[in-house]
């Protein structure tokens, strides 16, 4: 059976082939009545667009590259879902690159995307230097960064206010009477980690609590790191009475360490995470954490990228929220 082409759809719908193309690609200037006629004709003929031909004629792939750090971290599937839903509404497909905390993988994915299989890239990965991103943007690749504030005329960004998030977490513990507050932070190269650390120190300074470098560390942001660092901290002569972690996964590791040491949460140790991933309300006890709007980050990132393709650059800062549950209590 002969495969239907764009001319067949145009003939059945009573419009020109160019109108078919514009209607199916959601171009402006097409009435809703005409668009529906074209869509119905395409469905009736089981028409599948020739995307290779579209790329040659429109110079558009209708693909968006999305780089994430760790697909096993529940933070990222929610972000990806938001991005995919918004991309799909504009007839775009998400090409996902999972970098597994590898600078080599991040660089390879980004260089691959820059060679043409996507119309633009969203970066939610922390190891690629700003200089590399700026170079590609100046070469013409539309780029949006997530949870990285990068001020450049050709790059848009969306980020949670990380410094405020670190401040809210630490201030909450201070208000509960804690003075020995440890911070098990993420990677030292991460802008998000640096900004959360600034918030942590700001809250300590505001409360006139002297910063103790022995209570802060930079780590790979996984549960094992939280477990390892908590064991070390809690076995010191003057252990902390509370721990703030870079993300909820690390907080889960801290919770296991506390239980393995025969201690109780929050009686012996208060814990605050960051992200408010789905599982955080189901831990025992439920985790106090800083909420990021994960789906919103993904959705807005796609919106910003589509705007950037039209020459409109923007930066958005989202508000974090302290979610108080049962892993914190008054000292």
C-alpha positions in Angstrom: 0.0 0.0 0.0 1.4 3.4 -1.0 2.4 5.6 1.9 0.4 8.9 2.0 2.4 12.0 1.4 1.7 15.7 2.2 0.1 16.2 -1.2 -2.5 13.5 -0.5 -3.4 15.2 2.8 -3.6 18.6 1.1 -6.0 17.2 -1.6 -8.3 15.6 1.0 -8.3 18.6 3.2 -8.8 21.0 0.3 -5.7 23.1 1.2 -2.2 23.6 -0.1 0.7 21.4 1.0 2.4 24.4 2.7 -0.8 24.9 4.8 -0.7 21.2 5.8 2.9 21.6 7.0 2.1 24.7 9.0 -1.1 23.3 10.5 0.7 20.1 11.6 3.6 22.0 13.1 1.4 24.5 15.0 2.6 27.5 13.1 0.7 30.7 13.7 -1.7 32.2 11.1 -3.7 29.0 10.6 -7.4 29.0 11.8 -8.5 26.3 14.2 -11.1 25.1 11.6 -8.4 24.6 9.0 -6.0 23.0 11.5 -8.7 20.5 12.5 -9.5 19.7 8.8 -5.8 19.0 8.2 -5.5 16.8 11.3 -8.6 14.8 10.4 -7.3 14.3 6.9 -3.9 13.2 8.1 -5.4 10.7 10.6 -7.7 9.3 7.9 -4.8 8.7 5.5 -2.5 7.6 8.4 0.0 10.2 7.3 3.4 10.3 8.9 5.5 13.4 8.4 8.8 13.0 6.7 11.0 14.5 9.4 14.2 14.2 7.4 12.6 16.3 4.7 11.3 18.8 7.3 14.8 19.3 8.7 16.2 20.0 5.3 13.5 22.5 4.4 12.8 24.1 7.8 16.2 23.6 9.5 14.2 22.4 12.5 14.6 18.9 14.1 11.6 19.4 16.5 13.9 17.8 19.2 15.2 19.3 22.5 18.2 17.9 24.3 17.9 17.6 28.0 20.9 16.7 30.2 20.3 15.4 33.7 22.8 14.3 36.3 21.3 11.0 37.7 18.1 9.3 36.5 18.0 7.2 39.7 17.5 10.3 41.8 13.7 10.8 42.0 14.2 14.6 41.6 14.9 14.2 37.9 12.0 12.1 36.7 9.6 14.8 38.0 11.7 17.5 36.2 11.8 15.4 33.0 8.0 14.8 33.1 7.4 18.6 33.3 9.7 19.2 30.4 8.3 16.4 28.3 4.7 17.5 28.8 5.4 21.1 27.8 7.6 20.1 24.8 4.9 17.7 23.5 2.4 20.6 23.6 4.6 22.4 21.1 5.2 19.2 19.0 8.8 18.8 20.3 10.4 15.6 21.4 12.8 15.4 24.4 16.2 13.6 23.8 17.4 12.7 27.2 21.1 12.4 28.3 21.8 10.9 31.7 25.4 11.9 32.7 25.8 9.9 35.9 27.9 12.6 37.5 30.5 12.3 34.7 32.1 15.4 33.3 33.1 13.3 30.2 29.6 12.2 29.6 28.2 15.7 30.1 30.7 17.1 27.6 30.2 14.3 25.1 26.4 14.7 25.2 26.5 18.5 24.9 29.0 18.3 22.0 26.8 15.7 20.3 23.7 17.9 20.7 25.6 20.9 19.3 26.2 19.0 16.1 22.6 19.3 15.0 20.2 16.6 16.2 18.3 19.1 18.4 17.1 22.7 18.1 18.2 23.6 21.6 19.5 22.2 24.9 18.4 22.3 28.5 21.2 21.6 31.0 20.3 20.3 34.5 23.8 18.9 35.1 26.5 20.6 37.1 30.0 19.6 35.9 30.1 21.4 32.5 32.0 24.7 33.0 30.2 27.9 32.2 32.8 28.7 29.6 32.0 25.6 27.6 28.3 26.5 27.7 28.9 30.1 26.7 31.1 29.1 23.8 28.3 26.9 22.4 25.7 29.5 22.9 27.8 32.1 21.1 28.1 29.6 18.2 24.3 29.7 17.9 23.0 26.8 20.1 20.0 27.9 22.2 20.7 26.9 25.8 18.7 27.0 29.0 20.4 26.1 32.3 18.5 24.7 35.3 19.5 25.5 38.9 22.5 27.5 37.6 22.3 31.3 37.4 24.2 32.2 34.2 24.0 35.8 33.1 24.7 35.9 29.4 22.7 37.5 26.5 22.3 34.2 24.7 21.5 31.9 27.6 18.3 31.7 29.7 18.1 30.1 33.1 15.6 28.9 35.7 16.6 28.1 39.2 15.3 27.6 42.7 16.7 30.3 45.0 19.3 28.0 46.5 20.8 30.4 48.9 17.3 31.1 50.4 16.7 27.3 50.6 19.9 26.8 52.6 19.0 29.7 54.8 15.5 28.5 55.5 16.7 25.0 56.4 19.4 26.2 58.8 17.2 28.9 60.3 14.5 26.3 61.1 17.0 24.3 63.0 18.3 27.4 64.9 14.8 28.4 65.8 14.4 24.9 67.4 17.4 25.6 69.6 20.1 23.8 67.7 23.7 25.2 67.6 25.7 22.3 66.5 24.3 22.1 62.9 26.2 20.0 60.4 25.8 20.5 56.6 26.4 17.4 54.4 26.6 19.3 51.1 26.8 18.2 47.5 29.7 18.5 45.0 32.1 21.3 45.5 31.9 22.2 41.8 28.1 22.6 41.9 26.7 26.1 41.9 23.7 24.8 43.7 25.9 23.4 46.5 27.8 26.7 46.7 24.6 28.7 47.0 23.0 26.5 49.6 26.3 26.7 51.6 26.0 30.5 51.5 22.5 30.3 52.9 23.7 27.9 55.6 26.5 30.3 56.7 24.2 33.3 56.5 21.7 31.8 58.9 24.6 30.9 61.3 26.1 34.4 61.1 22.7 36.0 61.7 22.2 33.9 64.8 25.8 34.7 66.0 26.7 31.0 65.8 30.4 30.5 64.8 30.9 28.5 61.7 32.7 25.2 62.3 34.4 23.8 59.2 34.5 20.3 60.8 30.7 20.3 60.5 30.5 20.9 56.8 31.6 18.6 53.9 31.2 18.4 50.1 30.2 15.0 48.6 28.6 13.1 45.7 24.9 13.7 46.3 23.8 10.1 47.0 22.4 8.3 50.0 25.7 6.5 50.6 27.4 9.9 51.1 24.8 10.9 53.7 25.3 7.6 55.6 29.1 7.8 55.6 29.3 11.4 56.7 26.7 11.0 59.4 28.5 8.0 60.9 31.7 10.1 61.0 30.0 13.1 62.5 28.0 11.2 65.1 31.1 9.3 66.3 33.0 12.5 67.2 33.5 13.8 70.8 31.2 16.7 70.2 28.6 15.5 67.6 26.0 17.7 66.0 22.5 17.8 67.3 21.1 18.4 63.8 22.1 17.7 60.1 21.1 19.6 57.0 21.7 17.7 53.7 22.2 18.8 50.1 19.3 16.6 49.0 16.7 14.2 50.3 18.7 11.1 49.2 21.5 12.1 51.4 19.0 12.7 54.3 17.8 9.1 53.8 21.4 7.9 54.3 21.6 10.0 57.5 18.4 8.5 58.8 19.8 5.0 58.3 23.0 5.9 60.0 21.1 7.3 63.0 19.1 4.1 63.3 22.2 1.8 62.9 23.8 3.7 65.7 20.8 3.0 68.0 19.8 6.7 68.1 16.3 8.2 67.6 15.0 10.8 65.1 14.3 13.5 66.1 15.1 13.0 69.8 18.8 12.5 69.3 19.2 14.1 65.9 17.1 16.5 63.8 17.4 16.2 60.0 16.5 18.5 57.1 16.7 17.5 53.5 16.4 19.4 50.2 14.1 18.8 47.2 11.0 17.2 48.7 11.0 14.2 46.4 8.0 11.9 46.4 9.3 9.4 49.0 10.2 12.1 51.6 6.7 12.1 53.1 6.8 8.3 53.4 10.0 7.8 55.4 9.9 6.8 59.1 9.6 9.5 60.4 8.5 11.7 57.4 11.3 14.0 56.4 11.4 17.8 57.0 12.8 19.3 53.8 13.1 22.2 51.4 10.6 21.9 48.5 11.7 22.6 45.0 9.0 22.8 42.3 10.5 20.0 40.2 7.9 19.8 37.4 7.7 23.5 37.2 11.5 23.7 36.6 11.1 21.3 33.7 8.1 23.1 32.2 9.5 26.6 32.5 12.9 25.4 31.1 11.1 24.3 27.9 9.1 27.5 27.7 12.3 29.5 28.1 14.1 27.5 25.4 11.2 28.0 22.9 11.3 31.8 23.7 15.1 31.8 23.3 14.8 30.3 19.8 12.8 33.4 18.9 15.5 35.6 20.4 13.9 36.3 23.8 16.2 35.7 26.7 14.9 35.5 30.4 16.0 34.4 33.8 13.5 33.0 36.4 14.1 32.4 40.2 11.6 30.2 41.9 10.9 30.4 45.6 11.8 27.4 47.9 9.5 26.3 50.6 10.2 24.8 54.0 8.1 21.7 54.6 8.1 20.8 58.2 7.4 17.1 59.0 8.7 14.8 61.8 12.5 14.6 61.5 13.0 17.9 63.4 12.1 18.9 66.9 13.1 21.4 69.6 16.5 20.8 71.2 
